[in-house]
Amino acid sequence: MSGLVLKLNPKERVLVNGAVIENGDRRSRLSILTPNANILRLRDALRPDEVNTPVRRVCYVAQLILSGDASVDEAKIQILNGIEQLSQALRDSDSREQLSAATDAITQNDFYRGLKALRALLPREERLLAVHPQ
């Protein structure tokens, strides 16, 4: 995951390799130089009660890896199976592109990039399912 740059708002929290880090009073940028670091923006994190759709389920499993709460080997299989199932339903070219990017990232153990690609599908899924988060 070398070369990742996080732009943080004031008081924004991020999980880095299991440690919660809170930004100060000003906007800042963090450059993550360590390869394979597990990073999760807490503002983007799904809570268990929000995991109520197929894309959210797959995102949540990726999130569990990044938070250190799931075994990489087991969760990776779940994610790839979930992506395969999503590809049966999301057949438009934009969705296929995101699913392909997620697959590439997950197979390379780049779970942050995989989660980012999967999260791009959330608005489309919301429209297709007419789901409105509470």
N, CA, C and O atoms as CSV, one atom per row, in Angstrom:
chain,resi,resn,atom,element,x,y,z
A,1,MET,N,N,0.830,-1.177,0.000
A,1,MET,CA,C,0.000,0.000,0.000
A,1,MET,C,C,0.876,1.242,0.000
A,1,MET,O,O,0.453,2.282,0.505
A,2,SER,N,N,2.044,1.172,-0.532
A,2,SER,CA,C,2.933,2.334,-0.522
A,2,SER,C,C,2.357,3.437,-1.392
A,2,SER,O,O,1.717,3.185,-2.413
A,3,GLY,N,N,2.602,4.659,-0.963
A,3,GLY,CA,C,2.156,5.798,-1.745
A,3,GLY,C,C,0.746,6.258,-1.444
A,3,GLY,O,O,0.255,7.169,-2.111
A,4,LEU,N,N,0.074,5.672,-0.472
A,4,LEU,CA,C,-1.272,6.102,-0.123
A,4,LEU,C,C,-1.195,7.424,0.623
A,4,LEU,O,O,-0.411,7.568,1.561
A,5,VAL,N,N,-2.006,8.389,0.207
A,5,VAL,CA,C,-2.068,9.681,0.877
A,5,VAL,C,C,-3.475,9.862,1.415
A,5,VAL,O,O,-4.448,9.824,0.662
A,6,LEU,N,N,-3.576,10.058,2.714
A,6,LEU,CA,C,-4.860,10.320,3.357
A,6,LEU,C,C,-4.968,11.802,3.660
A,6,LEU,O,O,-4.071,12.389,4.265
A,7,LYS,N,N,-6.061,12.398,3.240
A,7,LYS,CA,C,-6.343,13.790,3.570
A,7,LYS,C,C,-7.399,13.769,4.661
A,7,LYS,O,O,-8.522,13.311,4.452
A,8,LEU,N,N,-7.021,14.273,5.828
A,8,LEU,CA,C,-7.897,14.195,6.991
A,8,LEU,C,C,-8.453,15.557,7.369
A,8,LEU,O,O,-7.742,16.562,7.360
A,9,ASN,N,N,-9.732,15.571,7.700
A,9,ASN,CA,C,-10.375,16.776,8.204
A,9,ASN,C,C,-10.043,16.932,9.690
A,9,ASN,O,O,-9.567,15.986,10.318
A,10,PRO,N,N,-10.285,18.103,10.248
A,10,PRO,CA,C,-10.055,18.274,11.681
A,10,PRO,C,C,-10.833,17.236,12.493
A,10,PRO,O,O,-12.006,16.971,12.230
A,11,LYS,N,N,-10.160,16.665,13.471
A,11,LYS,CA,C,-10.735,15.689,14.406
A,11,LYS,C,C,-11.174,14.375,13.743
A,11,LYS,O,O,-11.810,13.546,14.394
A,12,GLU,N,N,-10.847,14.174,12.469
A,12,GLU,CA,C,-11.197,12.926,11.796
A,12,GLU,C,C,-10.347,11.786,12.350
A,12,GLU,O,O,-9.172,11.964,12.672
A,13,ARG,N,N,-10.962,10.623,12.451
A,13,ARG,CA,C,-10.272,9.449,12.980
A,13,ARG,C,C,-10.029,8.430,11.873
A,13,ARG,O,O,-10.826,8.266,10.949
A,14,VAL,N,N,-8.890,7.756,12.011
A,14,VAL,CA,C,-8.521,6.715,11.064
A,14,VAL,C,C,-7.904,5.567,11.851
A,14,VAL,O,O,-7.210,5.782,12.845
A,15,LEU,N,N,-8.161,4.362,11.400
A,15,LEU,CA,C,-7.601,3.174,12.028
A,15,LEU,C,C,-6.404,2.738,11.195
A,15,LEU,O,O,-6.543,2.465,10.003
A,16,VAL,N,N,-5.236,2.670,11.810
A,16,VAL,CA,C,-4.013,2.264,11.118
A,16,VAL,C,C,-3.427,1.082,11.876
A,16,VAL,O,O,-2.976,1.221,13.013
A,17,ASN,N,N,-3.439,-0.074,11.238
A,17,ASN,CA,C,-2.916,-1.300,11.843
A,17,ASN,C,C,-3.441,-1.524,13.260
A,17,ASN,O,O,-2.692,-1.908,14.158
A,18,GLY,N,N,-4.732,-1.279,13.443
A,18,GLY,CA,C,-5.371,-1.541,14.726
A,18,GLY,C,C,-5.360,-0.379,15.704
A,18,GLY,O,O,-6.021,-0.446,16.741
A,19,ALA,N,N,-4.625,0.685,15.399
A,19,ALA,CA,C,-4.561,1.841,16.299
A,19,ALA,C,C,-5.446,2.964,15.753
A,19,ALA,O,O,-5.346,3.323,14.580
A,20,VAL,N,N,-6.311,3.515,16.606
A,20,VAL,CA,C,-7.138,4.652,16.209
A,20,VAL,C,C,-6.295,5.919,16.356
A,20,VAL,O,O,-5.727,6.187,17.415
A,21,ILE,N,N,-6.228,6.682,15.283
A,21,ILE,CA,C,-5.469,7.935,15.265
A,21,ILE,C,C,-6.454,9.054,14.953
A,21,ILE,O,O,-7.226,8.968,13.998
A,22,GLU,N,N,-6.419,10.113,15.776
A,22,GLU,CA,C,-7.300,11.254,15.551
A,22,GLU,C,C,-6.478,12.442,15.104
A,22,GLU,O,O,-5.456,12.772,15.706
A,23,ASN,N,N,-6.936,13.080,14.040
A,23,ASN,CA,C,-6.277,14.269,13.532
A,23,ASN,C,C,-6.487,15.424,14.504
A,23,ASN,O,O,-7.420,15.398,15.307
A,24,GLY,N,N,-5.638,16.420,14.437
A,24,GLY,CA,C,-5.742,17.605,15.284
A,24,GLY,C,C,-6.812,18.560,14.803
A,24,GLY,O,O,-7.788,18.152,14.173
A,25,ASP,N,N,-6.623,19.838,15.106
A,25,ASP,CA,C,-7.626,20.858,14.814
A,25,ASP,C,C,-7.594,21.366,13.375
A,25,ASP,O,O,-8.491,22.099,12.960
A,26,ARG,N,N,-6.585,20.990,12.618
A,26,ARG,CA,C,-6.464,21.465,11.232
A,26,ARG,C,C,-6.489,20.296,10.269
A,26,ARG,O,O,-6.209,19.154,10.632
A,27,ARG,N,N,-6.836,20.617,9.016
A,27,ARG,CA,C,-6.753,19.604,7.956
A,27,ARG,C,C,-5.302,19.173,7.822
A,27,ARG,O,O,-4.385,19.973,8.009
A,28,SER,N,N,-5.105,17.907,7.499
A,28,SER,CA,C,-3.731,17.439,7.304
A,28,SER,C,C,-3.704,16.307,6.297
A,28,SER,O,O,-4.733,15.755,5.906
A,29,ARG,N,N,-2.497,15.988,5.897
A,29,ARG,CA,C,-2.262,14.888,4.964
A,29,ARG,C,C,-1.281,13.930,5.607
A,29,ARG,O,O,-0.285,14.338,6.204
A,30,LEU,N,N,-1.581,12.648,5.472
A,30,LEU,CA,C,-0.672,11.611,5.937
A,30,LEU,C,C,-0.254,10.788,4.730
A,30,LEU,O,O,-1.092,10.379,3.927
A,31,SER,N,N,1.022,10.552,4.608
A,31,SER,CA,C,1.527,9.658,3.570
A,31,SER,C,C,1.833,8.325,4.231
A,31,SER,O,O,2.634,8.254,5.164
A,32,ILE,N,N,1.196,7.276,3.748
A,32,ILE,CA,C,1.424,5.933,4.273
A,32,ILE,C,C,2.474,5.284,3.390
A,32,ILE,O,O,2.221,5.004,2.218
A,33,LEU,N,N,3.650,5.044,3.950
A,33,LEU,CA,C,4.769,4.504,3.189
A,33,LEU,C,C,4.926,3.000,3.352
A,33,LEU,O,O,5.507,2.341,2.490
A,34,THR,N,N,4.421,2.460,4.433
A,34,THR,CA,C,4.585,1.033,4.707
A,34,THR,C,C,3.663,0.213,3.813
A,34,THR,O,O,2.450,0.420,3.817
A,35,PRO,N,N,4.231,-0.715,3.047
A,35,PRO,CA,C,3.383,-1.584,2.221
A,35,PRO,C,C,2.511,-2.474,3.109
A,35,PRO,O,O,2.922,-2.870,4.200
A,36,ASN,N,N,1.312,-2.781,2.630
A,36,ASN,CA,C,0.378,-3.690,3.307
A,36,ASN,C,C,-0.097,-3.193,4.670
A,36,ASN,O,O,-0.514,-3.993,5.507
A,37,ALA,N,N,-0.038,-1.896,4.898
A,37,ALA,CA,C,-0.601,-1.336,6.133
A,37,ALA,C,C,-2.124,-1.415,6.040
A,37,ALA,O,O,-2.696,-1.204,4.970
A,38,ASN,N,N,-2.763,-1.712,7.134
A,38,ASN,CA,C,-4.223,-1.771,7.175
A,38,ASN,C,C,-4.761,-0.420,7.614
A,38,ASN,O,O,-4.513,0.027,8.734
A,39,ILE,N,N,-5.506,0.228,6.713
A,39,ILE,CA,C,-6.016,1.575,6.922
A,39,ILE,C,C,-7.535,1.562,6.765
A,39,ILE,O,O,-8.056,0.966,5.822
A,40,LEU,N,N,-8.238,2.209,7.674
A,40,LEU,CA,C,-9.688,2.337,7.566
A,40,LEU,C,C,-10.098,3.697,8.105
A,40,LEU,O,O,-9.873,4.004,9.275
A,41,ARG,N,N,-10.703,4.513,7.243
A,41,ARG,CA,C,-11.261,5.789,7.705
A,41,ARG,C,C,-12.509,5.468,8.512
A,41,ARG,O,O,-13.418,4.804,8.015
A,42,LEU,N,N,-12.557,5.927,9.732
A,42,LEU,CA,C,-13.694,5.583,10.570
A,42,LEU,C,C,-14.977,6.260,10.102
A,42,LEU,O,O,-16.068,5.764,10.386
A,43,ARG,N,N,-14.872,7.370,9.399
A,43,ARG,CA,C,-16.093,8.009,8.876
A,43,ARG,C,C,-16.719,7.160,7.773
A,43,ARG,O,O,-17.918,7.265,7.514
A,44,ASP,N,N,-15.910,6.316,7.120
A,44,ASP,CA,C,-16.410,5.445,6.060
A,44,ASP,C,C,-16.807,4.064,6.561
A,44,ASP,O,O,-17.373,3.270,5.810
A,45,ALA,N,N,-16.515,3.773,7.820
A,45,ALA,CA,C,-16.757,2.431,8.350
A,45,ALA,C,C,-18.257,2.149,8.448
A,45,ALA,O,O,-19.042,2.999,8.868
A,46,LEU,N,N,-18.626,0.938,8.051
A,46,LEU,CA,C,-20.001,0.481,8.195
A,46,LEU,C,C,-20.183,-0.128,9.577
A,46,LEU,O,O,-19.338,-0.892,10.043
A,47,ARG,N,N,-21.275,0.208,10.220
A,47,ARG,CA,C,-21.623,-0.429,11.490
A,47,ARG,C,C,-22.373,-1.723,11.173
A,47,ARG,O,O,-23.006,-1.824,10.122
A,48,PRO,N,N,-22.310,-2.704,12.060
A,48,PRO,CA,C,-22.981,-3.985,11.782
A,48,PRO,C,C,-24.464,-3.842,11.433
A,48,PRO,O,O,-24.967,-4.600,10.604
A,49,ASP,N,N,-25.172,-2.896,12.040
A,49,ASP,CA,C,-26.596,-2.733,11.745
A,49,ASP,C,C,-26.852,-2.112,10.369
A,49,ASP,O,O,-27.993,-2.094,9.907
A,50,GLU,N,N,-25.808,-1.604,9.710
A,50,GLU,CA,C,-25.949,-1.031,8.374
A,50,GLU,C,C,-25.663,-2.048,7.267
A,50,GLU,O,O,-25.790,-1.731,6.085
A,51,VAL,N,N,-25.286,-3.240,7.641
A,51,VAL,CA,C,-24.906,-4.258,6.667
A,51,VAL,C,C,-26.166,-5.021,6.254
A,51,VAL,O,O,-26.423,-6.129,6.725
A,52,ASN,N,N,-26.942,-4.402,5.366
A,52,ASN,CA,C,-28.252,-4.932,5.013
A,52,ASN,C,C,-28.470,-5.106,3.516
A,52,ASN,O,O,-29.602,-5.305,3.074
A,53,THR,N,N,-27.398,-5.033,2.733
A,53,THR,CA,C,-27.502,-5.243,1.292
A,53,THR,C,C,-26.302,-6.070,0.828
A,53,THR,O,O,-25.315,-6.179,1.556
A,54,PRO,N,N,-26.372,-6.653,-0.369
A,54,PRO,CA,C,-25.261,-7.483,-0.848
A,54,PRO,C,C,-23.921,-6.743,-0.947
A,54,PRO,O,O,-22.898,-7.286,-0.529
A,55,VAL,N,N,-23.901,-5.537,-1.481
A,55,VAL,CA,C,-22.632,-4.804,-1.610
A,55,VAL,C,C,-22.106,-4.439,-0.219
A,55,VAL,O,O,-20.907,-4.548,0.038
A,56,ARG,N,N,-22.980,-4.016,0.658
A,56,ARG,CA,C,-22.561,-3.668,2.018
A,56,ARG,C,C,-21.965,-4.877,2.743
A,56,ARG,O,O,-21.018,-4.732,3.516
A,57,ARG,N,N,-22.511,-6.060,2.497
A,57,ARG,CA,C,-21.967,-7.268,3.146
A,57,ARG,C,C,-20.527,-7.512,2.707
A,57,ARG,O,O,-19.664,-7.813,3.531
A,58,VAL,N,N,-20.275,-7.382,1.418
A,58,VAL,CA,C,-18.920,-7.610,0.909
A,58,VAL,C,C,-17.975,-6.512,1.416
A,58,VAL,O,O,-16.837,-6.796,1.791
A,59,CYS,N,N,-18.442,-5.274,1.426
A,59,CYS,CA,C,-17.642,-4.169,1.971
A,59,CYS,C,C,-17.301,-4.420,3.430
A,59,CYS,O,O,-16.180,-4.161,3.867
A,60,TYR,N,N,-18.257,-4.920,4.171
A,60,TYR,CA,C,-18.057,-5.137,5.601
A,60,TYR,C,C,-16.975,-6.187,5.852
A,60,TYR,O,O,-16.171,-6.043,6.773
A,61,VAL,N,N,-16.954,-7.228,5.045
A,61,VAL,CA,C,-15.921,-8.252,5.213
A,61,VAL,C,C,-14.543,-7.648,4.937
A,61,VAL,O,O,-13.590,-7.925,5.665
A,62,ALA,N,N,-14.430,-6.821,3.886
A,62,ALA,CA,C,-13.155,-6.145,3.601
A,62,ALA,C,C,-12.774,-5.232,4.762
A,62,ALA,O,O,-11.605,-5.144,5.135
A,63,GLN,N,N,-13.753,-4.564,5.321
A,63,GLN,CA,C,-13.518,-3.676,6.455
A,63,GLN,C,C,-13.013,-4.460,7.664
A,63,GLN,O,O,-12.154,-3.974,8.401
A,64,LEU,N,N,-13.534,-5.656,7.871
A,64,LEU,CA,C,-13.085,-6.485,8.995
A,64,LEU,C,C,-11.607,-6.863,8.861
A,64,LEU,O,O,-10.894,-6.964,9.860
A,65,ILE,N,N,-11.161,-7.069,7.640
A,65,ILE,CA,C,-9.734,-7.351,7.432
A,65,ILE,C,C,-8.912,-6.127,7.810
A,65,ILE,O,O,-7.908,-6.234,8.514
A,66,LEU,N,N,-9.352,-4.949,7.330
A,66,LEU,CA,C,-8.609,-3.722,7.599
A,66,LEU,C,C,-8.578,-3.368,9.078
A,66,LEU,O,O,-7.626,-2.746,9.548
A,67,SER,N,N,-9.606,-3.758,9.810
A,67,SER,CA,C,-9.620,-3.462,11.241
A,67,SER,C,C,-8.907,-4.542,12.050
A,67,SER,O,O,-8.722,-4.395,13.258
A,68,GLY,N,N,-8.507,-5.627,11.387
A,68,GLY,CA,C,-7.817,-6.709,12.079
A,68,GLY,C,C,-8.758,-7.676,12.770
A,68,GLY,O,O,-8.324,-8.477,13.598
A,69,ASP,N,N,-10.052,-7.613,12.440
A,69,ASP,CA,C,-11.049,-8.451,13.098
A,69,ASP,C,C,-11.411,-9.710,12.308
A,69,ASP,O,O,-12.322,-10.441,12.698
A,70,ALA,N,N,-10.707,-9.971,11.204
A,70,ALA,CA,C,-10.986,-11.167,10.410
A,70,ALA,C,C,-9.690,-11.732,9.860
A,70,ALA,O,O,-8.742,-11.000,9.574
A,71,SER,N,N,-9.669,-13.037,9.720
A,71,SER,CA,C,-8.531,-13.725,9.113
A,71,SER,C,C,-8.473,-13.379,7.631
A,71,SER,O,O,-9.482,-13.472,6.931
A,72,VAL,N,N,-7.321,-12.987,7.157
A,72,VAL,CA,C,-7.171,-12.593,5.756
A,72,VAL,C,C,-7.572,-13.727,4.820
A,72,VAL,O,O,-8.319,-13.507,3.867
A,73,ASP,N,N,-7.086,-14.928,5.078
A,73,ASP,CA,C,-7.344,-16.043,4.170
A,73,ASP,C,C,-8.832,-16.363,4.055
A,73,ASP,O,O,-9.350,-16.518,2.949
A,74,GLU,N,N,-9.515,-16.459,5.184
A,74,GLU,CA,C,-10.944,-16.775,5.160
A,74,GLU,C,C,-11.768,-15.636,4.568
A,74,GLU,O,O,-12.656,-15.864,3.745
A,75,ALA,N,N,-11.474,-14.430,4.984
A,75,ALA,CA,C,-12.245,-13.273,4.522
A,75,ALA,C,C,-12.014,-13.018,3.033
A,75,ALA,O,O,-12.934,-12.617,2.320
A,76,LYS,N,N,-10.805,-13.247,2.571
A,76,LYS,CA,C,-10.497,-13.044,1.154
A,76,LYS,C,C,-11.376,-13.946,0.283
A,76,LYS,O,O,-11.877,-13.511,-0.753
A,77,ILE,N,N,-11.559,-15.180,0.696
A,77,ILE,CA,C,-12.430,-16.102,-0.038
A,77,ILE,C,C,-13.862,-15.589,-0.026
A,77,ILE,O,O,-14.540,-15.619,-1.053
A,78,GLN,N,N,-14.332,-15.116,1.133
A,78,GLN,CA,C,-15.689,-14.570,1.227
A,78,GLN,C,C,-15.872,-13.373,0.308
A,78,GLN,O,O,-16.900,-13.247,-0.357
A,79,ILE,N,N,-14.874,-12.494,0.271
A,79,ILE,CA,C,-14.971,-11.300,-0.579
A,79,ILE,C,C,-15.022,-11.694,-2.047
A,79,ILE,O,O,-15.872,-11.207,-2.794
A,80,LEU,N,N,-14.120,-12.570,-2.464
A,80,LEU,CA,C,-14.087,-12.964,-3.876
A,80,LEU,C,C,-15.367,-13.687,-4.276
A,80,LEU,O,O,-15.857,-13.496,-5.389
A,81,ASN,N,N,-15.920,-14.516,-3.387
A,81,ASN,CA,C,-17.215,-15.156,-3.670
A,81,ASN,C,C,-18.317,-14.114,-3.757
A,81,ASN,O,O,-19.189,-14.200,-4.622
A,82,GLY,N,N,-18.282,-13.128,-2.864
A,82,GLY,CA,C,-19.274,-12.053,-2.901
A,82,GLY,C,C,-19.191,-11.236,-4.174
A,82,GLY,O,O,-20.215,-10.874,-4.753
A,83,ILE,N,N,-17.969,-10.943,-4.614
A,83,ILE,CA,C,-17.794,-10.200,-5.864
A,83,ILE,C,C,-18.347,-10.998,-7.037
A,83,ILE,O,O,-18.989,-10.441,-7.928
A,84,GLU,N,N,-18.098,-12.307,-7.034
A,84,GLU,CA,C,-18.633,-13.169,-8.099
A,84,GLU,C,C,-20.155,-13.115,-8.118
A,84,GLU,O,O,-20.760,-13.021,-9.186
A,85,GLN,N,N,-20.774,-13.172,-6.949
A,85,GLN,CA,C,-22.238,-13.088,-6.884
A,85,GLN,C,C,-22.735,-11.722,-7.341
A,85,GLN,O,O,-23.739,-11.630,-8.047
A,86,LEU,N,N,-22.043,-10.672,-6.945
A,86,LEU,CA,C,-22.447,-9.327,-7.379
A,86,LEU,C,C,-22.338,-9.179,-8.892
A,86,LEU,O,O,-23.149,-8.491,-9.513
A,87,SER,N,N,-21.344,-9.819,-9.478
A,87,SER,CA,C,-21.159,-9.696,-10.930
A,87,SER,C,C,-22.309,-10.332,-11.706
A,87,SER,O,O,-22.527,-10.005,-12.872
A,88,GLN,N,N,-23.044,-11.238,-11.065
A,88,GLN,CA,C,-24.213,-11.835,-11.712
A,88,GLN,C,C,-25.378,-10.855,-11.766
A,88,GLN,O,O,-26.229,-10.951,-12.650
A,89,ALA,N,N,-25.422,-9.910,-10.825
A,89,ALA,CA,C,-26.530,-8.959,-10.756
A,89,ALA,C,C,-26.181,-7.592,-11.346
A,89,ALA,O,O,-27.017,-6.951,-11.983
A,90,LEU,N,N,-24.959,-7.159,-11.131
A,90,LEU,CA,C,-24.533,-5.835,-11.612
A,90,LEU,C,C,-23.782,-6.021,-12.924
A,90,LEU,O,O,-22.572,-6.250,-12.932
A,91,ARG,N,N,-24.506,-5.922,-14.028
A,91,ARG,CA,C,-23.936,-6.294,-15.317
A,91,ARG,C,C,-23.571,-5.103,-16.210
A,91,ARG,O,O,-23.063,-5.300,-17.314
A,92,ASP,N,N,-23.818,-3.887,-15.758
A,92,ASP,CA,C,-23.467,-2.722,-16.564
A,92,ASP,C,C,-21.943,-2.534,-16.569
A,92,ASP,O,O,-21.244,-3.065,-15.706
A,93,SER,N,N,-21.449,-1.791,-17.525
A,93,SER,CA,C,-19.992,-1.669,-17.703
A,93,SER,C,C,-19.311,-0.964,-16.531
A,93,SER,O,O,-18.207,-1.349,-16.144
A,94,ASP,N,N,-19.943,0.056,-15.961
A,94,ASP,CA,C,-19.337,0.753,-14.821
A,94,ASP,C,C,-19.198,-0.173,-13.614
A,94,ASP,O,O,-18.160,-0.191,-12.953
A,95,SER,N,N,-20.249,-0.937,-13.335
A,95,SER,CA,C,-20.199,-1.874,-12.209
A,95,SER,C,C,-19.150,-2.947,-12.454
A,95,SER,O,O,-18.393,-3.300,-11.550
A,96,ARG,N,N,-19.105,-3.462,-13.666
A,96,ARG,CA,C,-18.111,-4.494,-13.999
A,96,ARG,C,C,-16.691,-3.957,-13.820
A,96,ARG,O,O,-15.800,-4.677,-13.368
A,97,GLU,N,N,-16.491,-2.705,-14.171
A,97,GLU,CA,C,-15.168,-2.092,-14.010
A,97,GLU,C,C,-14.789,-2.020,-12.529
A,97,GLU,O,O,-13.656,-2.331,-12.162
A,98,GLN,N,N,-15.735,-1.610,-11.680
A,98,GLN,CA,C,-15.471,-1.534,-10.240
A,98,GLN,C,C,-15.246,-2.923,-9.636
A,98,GLN,O,O,-14.365,-3.109,-8.797
A,99,LEU,N,N,-16.047,-3.889,-10.071
A,99,LEU,CA,C,-15.883,-5.257,-9.571
A,99,LEU,C,C,-14.544,-5.843,-10.000
A,99,LEU,O,O,-13.897,-6.559,-9.235
A,100,SER,N,N,-14.137,-5.540,-11.214
A,100,SER,CA,C,-12.835,-6.004,-11.698
A,100,SER,C,C,-11.701,-5.362,-10.901
A,100,SER,O,O,-10.742,-6.035,-10.524
A,101,ALA,N,N,-11.815,-4.065,-10.649
A,101,ALA,CA,C,-10.800,-3.364,-9.853
A,101,ALA,C,C,-10.747,-3.938,-8.438
A,101,ALA,O,O,-9.667,-4.110,-7.874
A,102,ALA,N,N,-11.913,-4.232,-7.868
A,102,ALA,CA,C,-11.956,-4.810,-6.523
A,102,ALA,C,C,-11.313,-6.190,-6.510
A,102,ALA,O,O,-10.551,-6.516,-5.601
A,103,THR,N,N,-11.620,-6.998,-7.515
A,103,THR,CA,C,-11.027,-8.338,-7.608
A,103,THR,C,C,-9.516,-8.261,-7.710
A,103,THR,O,O,-8.805,-8.982,-7.011
A,104,ASP,N,N,-9.024,-7.389,-8.580
A,104,ASP,CA,C,-7.571,-7.227,-8.732
A,104,ASP,C,C,-6.927,-6.831,-7.411
A,104,ASP,O,O,-5.896,-7.381,-7.025
A,105,ALA,N,N,-7.537,-5.877,-6.724
A,105,ALA,CA,C,-6.979,-5.393,-5.459
A,105,ALA,C,C,-6.994,-6.494,-4.395
A,105,ALA,O,O,-6.003,-6.693,-3.691
A,106,ILE,N,N,-8.098,-7.197,-4.281
A,106,ILE,CA,C,-8.224,-8.231,-3.249
A,106,ILE,C,C,-7.248,-9.373,-3.514
A,106,ILE,O,O,-6.636,-9.888,-2.579
A,107,THR,N,N,-7.095,-9.774,-4.766
A,107,THR,CA,C,-6.160,-10.862,-5.066
A,107,THR,C,C,-4.715,-10.458,-4.775
A,107,THR,O,O,-3.858,-11.316,-4.563
A,108,GLN,N,N,-4.446,-9.148,-4.765
A,108,GLN,CA,C,-3.105,-8.649,-4.437
A,108,GLN,C,C,-2.995,-8.259,-2.954
A,108,GLN,O,O,-2.013,-7.646,-2.537
A,109,ASN,N,N,-4.013,-8.622,-2.169
A,109,ASN,CA,C,-4.068,-8.297,-0.737
A,109,ASN,C,C,-4.046,-6.792,-0.463
A,109,ASN,O,O,-3.574,-6.356,0.587
A,110,ASP,N,N,-4.552,-6.010,-1.402
A,110,ASP,CA,C,-4.683,-4.567,-1.219
A,110,ASP,C,C,-6.146,-4.288,-0.849
A,110,ASP,O,O,-6.946,-3.867,-1.684
A,111,PHE,N,N,-6.466,-4.532,0.412
A,111,PHE,CA,C,-7.853,-4.494,0.854
A,111,PHE,C,C,-8.415,-3.081,0.925
A,111,PHE,O,O,-9.623,-2.893,0.778
A,112,TYR,N,N,-7.576,-2.100,1.143
A,112,TYR,CA,C,-8.043,-0.705,1.140
A,112,TYR,C,C,-8.543,-0.338,-0.258
A,112,TYR,O,O,-9.638,0.202,-0.410
A,113,ARG,N,N,-7.740,-0.634,-1.266
A,113,ARG,CA,C,-8.134,-0.331,-2.651
A,113,ARG,C,C,-9.354,-1.153,-3.060
A,113,ARG,O,O,-10.224,-0.662,-3.781
A,114,GLY,N,N,-9.418,-2.398,-2.602
A,114,GLY,CA,C,-10.578,-3.239,-2.891
A,114,GLY,C,C,-11.845,-2.679,-2.272
A,114,GLY,O,O,-12.894,-2.632,-2.914
A,115,LEU,N,N,-11.742,-2.258,-1.022
A,115,LEU,CA,C,-12.890,-1.662,-0.352
A,115,LEU,C,C,-13.320,-0.380,-1.053
A,115,LEU,O,O,-14.514,-0.122,-1.206
A,116,LYS,N,N,-12.364,0.409,-1.473
A,116,LYS,CA,C,-12.682,1.660,-2.172
A,116,LYS,C,C,-13.457,1.372,-3.467
A,116,LYS,O,O,-14.428,2.064,-3.770
A,117,ALA,N,N,-13.039,0.369,-4.221
A,117,ALA,CA,C,-13.741,0.009,-5.462
A,117,ALA,C,C,-15.149,-0.501,-5.156
A,117,ALA,O,O,-16.100,-0.159,-5.859
A,118,LEU,N,N,-15.281,-1.305,-4.128
A,118,LEU,CA,C,-16.595,-1.827,-3.764
A,118,LEU,C,C,-17.523,-0.720,-3.274
A,118,LEU,O,O,-18.711,-0.712,-3.595
A,119,ARG,N,N,-16.978,0.214,-2.496
A,119,ARG,CA,C,-17.804,1.322,-1.985
A,119,ARG,C,C,-18.361,2.176,-3.128
A,119,ARG,O,O,-19.419,2.788,-2.984
A,120,ALA,N,N,-17.664,2.220,-4.247
A,120,ALA,CA,C,-18.155,2.981,-5.398
A,120,ALA,C,C,-19.466,2.402,-5.933
A,120,ALA,O,O,-20.200,3.087,-6.644
A,121,LEU,N,N,-19.759,1.153,-5.596
A,121,LEU,CA,C,-20.997,0.513,-6.043
A,121,LEU,C,C,-22.194,0.813,-5.135
A,121,LEU,O,O,-23.334,0.549,-5.515
A,122,LEU,N,N,-21.952,1.352,-3.963
A,122,LEU,CA,C,-23.042,1.578,-3.010
A,122,LEU,C,C,-24.148,2.500,-3.539
A,122,LEU,O,O,-25.324,2.173,-3.377
A,123,PRO,N,N,-23.821,3.637,-4.164
A,123,PRO,CA,C,-24.915,4.479,-4.678
A,123,PRO,C,C,-25.750,3.776,-5.754
A,123,PRO,O,O,-26.969,3.938,-5.805
A,124,ARG,N,N,-25.094,3.004,-6.603
A,124,ARG,CA,C,-25.818,2.282,-7.655
A,124,ARG,C,C,-26.730,1.227,-7.023
A,124,ARG,O,O,-27.883,1.069,-7.425
A,125,GLU,N,N,-26.204,0.512,-6.036
A,125,GLU,CA,C,-27.014,-0.498,-5.364
A,125,GLU,C,C,-28.211,0.153,-4.669
A,125,GLU,O,O,-29.326,-0.370,-4.703
A,126,GLU,N,N,-27.962,1.289,-4.045
A,126,GLU,CA,C,-29.047,1.989,-3.356
A,126,GLU,C,C,-30.159,2.353,-4.330
A,126,GLU,O,O,-31.341,2.191,-4.025
A,127,ARG,N,N,-29.773,2.845,-5.504
A,127,ARG,CA,C,-30.785,3.185,-6.511
A,127,ARG,C,C,-31.517,1.937,-6.996
A,127,ARG,O,O,-32.739,1.947,-7.143
A,128,LEU,N,N,-30.768,0.862,-7.244
A,128,LEU,CA,C,-31.393,-0.364,-7.768
A,128,LEU,C,C,-32.341,-0.991,-6.766
A,128,LEU,O,O,-33.390,-1.511,-7.149
A,129,LEU,N,N,-31.998,-0.952,-5.515
A,129,LEU,CA,C,-32.825,-1.568,-4.483
A,129,LEU,C,C,-33.801,-0.587,-3.836
A,129,LEU,O,O,-34.643,-0.975,-3.027
A,130,ALA,N,N,-33.675,0.686,-4.203
A,130,ALA,CA,C,-34.497,1.737,-3.604
A,130,ALA,C,C,-34.395,1.678,-2.084
A,130,ALA,O,O,-35.394,1.776,-1.370
A,131,VAL,N,N,-33.158,1.515,-1.605
A,131,VAL,CA,C,-32.871,1.474,-0.180
A,131,VAL,C,C,-32.397,2.846,0.249
A,131,VAL,O,O,-31.529,3.437,-0.392
A,132,HIS,N,N,-32.954,3.345,1.313
A,132,HIS,CA,C,-32.528,4.638,1.841
A,132,HIS,C,C,-32.015,4.431,3.256
A,132,HIS,O,O,-32.782,4.058,4.143
A,133,PRO,N,N,-30.707,4.673,3.482
A,133,PRO,CA,C,-30.162,4.475,4.828
A,133,PRO,C,C,-30.877,5.348,5.850
A,133,PRO,O,O,-31.291,6.470,5.560
A,134,GLN,N,N,-31.012,4.798,7.063
A,134,GLN,CA,C,-31.687,5.549,8.118
A,134,GLN,C,C,-30.733,6.471,8.800
A,134,GLN,O,O,-31.121,7.190,9.720
